[in-house]
Amino acid sequence: MLKYEHARELDEIIADVVGTLKIKHLDPQRILCMRSKGSSSRSILARVHPMQRVVADALDRKTVYVIEVISENFDKLGDEEKVQTLIHELLHIPKTLGGGLLSHRRFVTSRRVKKLYGDFIKAKTYPQVEMALSVHRKGHTQESGT
């Protein structure tokens, strides 16, 4: 059975990436990161789930996007790969923030992810990202009892 927990340390990294890269159409307040545990997937690192526009309208809210990281796969990655995975998921979110997603073919490419990651590293000192990720590692280790 899948279990979910809010990954606040990843929310901080998302805000850092969006702010550092000046991705103006993304509002970090409308992007939440969740960590799922119990997945049998071997290849999926993360996925983005949009709140459909009709649901947002029914709840009288703005649309929200949830980035789900698959703990069994994502948590094994190095810090560079984790940040690149989050950038990849951010690229799926359209400028309209209307509840849709952008496809891999035209918008979400490994070349674009690597370029944005390079821009991020050039503009920002990496230890700040490392600190946020290390906070998770400490908390994750304490929760699992190891």
BALOBA-1460 file (C-alpha; in Angstrom, 3 decimals):
// residues 146
<rec num="1" residu="m" x="0.000" y="0.000" z="0.000"/>
<rec num="2" residu="l" x="1.340" y="3.412" z="-0.955"/>
<rec num="3" residu="k" x="1.906" y="5.951" z="1.789"/>
<rec num="4" residu="y" x="2.557" y="9.640" z="1.241"/>
<rec num="5" residu="e" x="4.329" y="12.274" z="3.291"/>
<rec num="6" residu="h" x="4.973" y="15.932" z="2.618"/>
<rec num="7" residu="a" x="8.609" y="16.408" z="1.510"/>
<rec num="8" residu="r" x="9.140" y="19.930" z="2.811"/>
<rec num="9" residu="e" x="12.891" y="19.835" z="2.130"/>
<rec num="10" residu="l" x="12.066" y="19.324" z="-1.555"/>
<rec num="11" residu="d" x="9.583" y="22.240" z="-1.434"/>
<rec num="12" residu="e" x="12.549" y="24.379" z="-0.358"/>
<rec num="13" residu="i" x="14.665" y="23.134" z="-3.249"/>
<rec num="14" residu="i" x="11.809" y="23.814" z="-5.695"/>
<rec num="15" residu="a" x="11.527" y="27.384" z="-4.380"/>
<rec num="16" residu="d" x="15.292" y="27.777" z="-4.658"/>
<rec num="17" residu="v" x="15.410" y="26.464" z="-8.242"/>
<rec num="18" residu="v" x="12.424" y="28.567" z="-9.365"/>
<rec num="19" residu="g" x="13.853" y="31.703" z="-7.743"/>
<rec num="20" residu="t" x="17.433" y="31.183" z="-8.860"/>
<rec num="21" residu="l" x="16.491" y="30.401" z="-12.466"/>
<rec num="22" residu="k" x="13.877" y="33.177" z="-12.425"/>
<rec num="23" residu="i" x="11.155" y="30.929" z="-13.812"/>
<rec num="24" residu="k" x="8.539" y="33.646" z="-13.597"/>
<rec num="25" residu="h" x="5.492" y="31.591" z="-14.535"/>
<rec num="26" residu="l" x="5.973" y="29.139" z="-11.666"/>
<rec num="27" residu="d" x="4.736" y="29.964" z="-8.187"/>
<rec num="28" residu="p" x="6.443" y="27.718" z="-5.612"/>
<rec num="29" residu="q" x="3.431" y="28.235" z="-3.325"/>
<rec num="30" residu="r" x="1.384" y="26.280" z="-5.870"/>
<rec num="31" residu="i" x="3.836" y="23.377" z="-6.125"/>
<rec num="32" residu="l" x="3.958" y="20.798" z="-3.347"/>
<rec num="33" residu="c" x="6.357" y="17.884" z="-3.046"/>
<rec num="34" residu="m" x="5.256" y="14.556" z="-1.665"/>
<rec num="35" residu="r" x="7.312" y="11.429" z="-1.039"/>
<rec num="36" residu="s" x="5.566" y="8.146" z="-1.709"/>
<rec num="37" residu="k" x="6.657" y="4.918" z="-0.066"/>
<rec num="38" residu="g" x="5.667" y="1.416" z="-0.982"/>
<rec num="39" residu="s" x="5.897" y="1.689" z="-4.774"/>
<rec num="40" residu="s" x="6.851" y="-1.370" z="-6.781"/>
<rec num="41" residu="s" x="8.072" y="0.788" z="-9.665"/>
<rec num="42" residu="r" x="11.702" y="0.215" z="-10.529"/>
<rec num="43" residu="s" x="12.222" y="2.977" z="-13.052"/>
<rec num="44" residu="i" x="10.029" y="5.951" z="-12.130"/>
<rec num="45" residu="l" x="11.892" y="8.524" z="-10.051"/>
<rec num="46" residu="a" x="9.160" y="11.146" z="-9.821"/>
<rec num="47" residu="r" x="5.973" y="12.338" z="-11.450"/>
<rec num="48" residu="v" x="3.913" y="15.489" z="-11.406"/>
<rec num="49" residu="h" x="0.176" y="15.503" z="-10.681"/>
<rec num="50" residu="p" x="-1.892" y="18.543" z="-11.645"/>
<rec num="51" residu="m" x="-5.032" y="19.568" z="-9.854"/>
<rec num="52" residu="q" x="-7.506" y="19.634" z="-12.684"/>
<rec num="53" residu="r" x="-9.006" y="23.038" z="-13.438"/>
<rec num="54" residu="v" x="-12.555" y="21.873" z="-12.809"/>
<rec num="55" residu="v" x="-11.555" y="20.686" z="-9.319"/>
<rec num="56" residu="a" x="-9.765" y="23.960" z="-8.587"/>
<rec num="57" residu="d" x="-12.804" y="25.928" z="-9.727"/>
<rec num="58" residu="a" x="-15.169" y="23.742" z="-7.679"/>
<rec num="59" residu="l" x="-13.026" y="24.359" z="-4.579"/>
<rec num="60" residu="d" x="-12.632" y="28.059" z="-5.443"/>
<rec num="61" residu="r" x="-8.834" y="27.649" z="-5.430"/>
<rec num="62" residu="k" x="-5.966" y="28.166" z="-7.805"/>
<rec num="63" residu="t" x="-4.598" y="25.032" z="-9.402"/>
<rec num="64" residu="v" x="-1.865" y="23.223" z="-7.529"/>
<rec num="65" residu="y" x="0.763" y="20.849" z="-8.843"/>
<rec num="66" residu="v" x="2.099" y="18.004" z="-6.728"/>
<rec num="67" residu="i" x="5.501" y="16.547" z="-7.483"/>
<rec num="68" residu="e" x="5.603" y="13.006" z="-6.160"/>
<rec num="69" residu="v" x="9.015" y="11.464" z="-5.649"/>
<rec num="70" residu="i" x="9.148" y="7.691" z="-5.444"/>
<rec num="71" residu="s" x="11.150" y="7.141" z="-2.271"/>
<rec num="72" residu="e" x="12.475" y="3.714" z="-3.263"/>
<rec num="73" residu="n" x="14.094" y="5.171" z="-6.407"/>
<rec num="74" residu="f" x="14.544" y="8.895" z="-5.801"/>
<rec num="75" residu="d" x="16.161" y="8.663" z="-2.370"/>
<rec num="76" residu="k" x="18.996" y="6.515" z="-3.773"/>
<rec num="77" residu="l" x="20.058" y="9.248" z="-6.201"/>
<rec num="78" residu="g" x="22.950" y="11.623" z="-5.665"/>
<rec num="79" residu="d" x="22.156" y="15.266" z="-5.015"/>
<rec num="80" residu="e" x="22.839" y="16.324" z="-8.616"/>
<rec num="81" residu="e" x="20.421" y="13.721" z="-9.973"/>
<rec num="82" residu="k" x="17.780" y="14.682" z="-7.407"/>
<rec num="83" residu="v" x="17.879" y="18.341" z="-8.420"/>
<rec num="84" residu="q" x="17.838" y="17.412" z="-12.120"/>
<rec num="85" residu="t" x="14.815" y="15.183" z="-11.504"/>
<rec num="86" residu="l" x="12.974" y="18.054" z="-9.811"/>
<rec num="87" residu="i" x="13.864" y="20.380" z="-12.698"/>
<rec num="88" residu="h" x="12.547" y="17.743" z="-15.114"/>
<rec num="89" residu="e" x="9.225" y="17.649" z="-13.277"/>
<rec num="90" residu="l" x="8.996" y="21.463" z="-13.170"/>
<rec num="91" residu="l" x="9.357" y="21.551" z="-16.953"/>
<rec num="92" residu="h" x="6.082" y="19.620" z="-17.271"/>
<rec num="93" residu="i" x="4.158" y="22.527" z="-15.700"/>
<rec num="94" residu="p" x="2.787" y="24.901" z="-18.368"/>
<rec num="95" residu="k" x="2.964" y="28.682" z="-18.202"/>
<rec num="96" residu="t" x="-0.796" y="28.898" z="-17.801"/>
<rec num="97" residu="l" x="-0.772" y="26.808" z="-14.589"/>
<rec num="98" residu="g" x="-4.187" y="25.692" z="-15.793"/>
<rec num="99" residu="g" x="-4.080" y="22.070" z="-14.665"/>
<rec num="100" residu="g" x="-2.454" y="20.530" z="-17.729"/>
<rec num="101" residu="l" x="1.004" y="19.105" z="-18.344"/>
<rec num="102" residu="l" x="3.611" y="19.577" z="-21.064"/>
<rec num="103" residu="s" x="4.901" y="16.576" z="-22.986"/>
<rec num="104" residu="h" x="8.422" y="15.202" z="-23.179"/>
<rec num="105" residu="r" x="8.771" y="15.492" z="-26.938"/>
<rec num="106" residu="r" x="8.816" y="19.269" z="-27.273"/>
<rec num="107" residu="f" x="9.195" y="20.709" z="-23.818"/>
<rec num="108" residu="v" x="10.829" y="18.303" z="-21.403"/>
<rec num="109" residu="t" x="14.135" y="17.067" z="-22.773"/>
<rec num="110" residu="s" x="17.313" y="15.863" z="-21.082"/>
<rec num="111" residu="r" x="19.221" y="18.585" z="-22.937"/>
<rec num="112" residu="r" x="16.999" y="21.279" z="-21.460"/>
<rec num="113" residu="v" x="17.196" y="19.750" z="-17.968"/>
<rec num="114" residu="k" x="21.006" y="19.668" z="-18.123"/>
<rec num="115" residu="k" x="21.165" y="23.267" z="-19.364"/>
<rec num="116" residu="l" x="18.895" y="24.529" z="-16.595"/>
<rec num="117" residu="y" x="20.805" y="22.524" z="-14.009"/>
<rec num="118" residu="g" x="24.073" y="24.041" z="-15.268"/>
<rec num="119" residu="d" x="22.542" y="27.528" z="-15.084"/>
<rec num="120" residu="f" x="21.329" y="26.797" z="-11.563"/>
<rec num="121" residu="i" x="24.759" y="25.671" z="-10.379"/>
<rec num="122" residu="k" x="26.466" y="28.669" z="-11.988"/>
<rec num="123" residu="a" x="24.024" y="31.102" z="-10.361"/>
<rec num="124" residu="k" x="23.948" y="29.514" z="-6.948"/>
<rec num="125" residu="t" x="26.384" y="28.014" z="-4.546"/>
<rec num="126" residu="y" x="25.765" y="24.308" z="-4.344"/>
<rec num="127" residu="p" x="26.195" y="23.932" z="-0.552"/>
<rec num="128" residu="q" x="22.762" y="25.503" z="0.005"/>
<rec num="129" residu="v" x="21.144" y="22.724" z="-2.015"/>
<rec num="130" residu="e" x="23.351" y="20.168" z="-0.269"/>
<rec num="131" residu="m" x="22.185" y="21.459" z="3.115"/>
<rec num="132" residu="a" x="18.510" y="21.003" z="2.246"/>
<rec num="133" residu="l" x="19.136" y="17.498" z="0.934"/>
<rec num="134" residu="s" x="21.254" y="16.536" z="3.951"/>
<rec num="135" residu="v" x="18.448" y="17.639" z="6.293"/>
<rec num="136" residu="h" x="16.220" y="15.106" z="4.542"/>
<rec num="137" residu="r" x="18.855" y="12.382" z="4.782"/>
<rec num="138" residu="k" x="19.178" y="12.929" z="8.533"/>
<rec num="139" residu="g" x="15.408" y="12.922" z="9.044"/>
<rec num="140" residu="h" x="14.959" y="9.917" z="6.751"/>
<rec num="141" residu="t" x="17.632" y="7.970" z="8.622"/>
<rec num="142" residu="q" x="16.061" y="8.775" z="12.005"/>
<rec num="143" residu="e" x="12.592" y="7.735" z="10.819"/>
<rec num="144" residu="s" x="13.792" y="4.407" z="9.470"/>
<rec num="145" residu="g" x="15.688" y="3.697" z="12.681"/>
<rec num="146" residu="t" x="19.073" y="3.198" z="11.046"/>
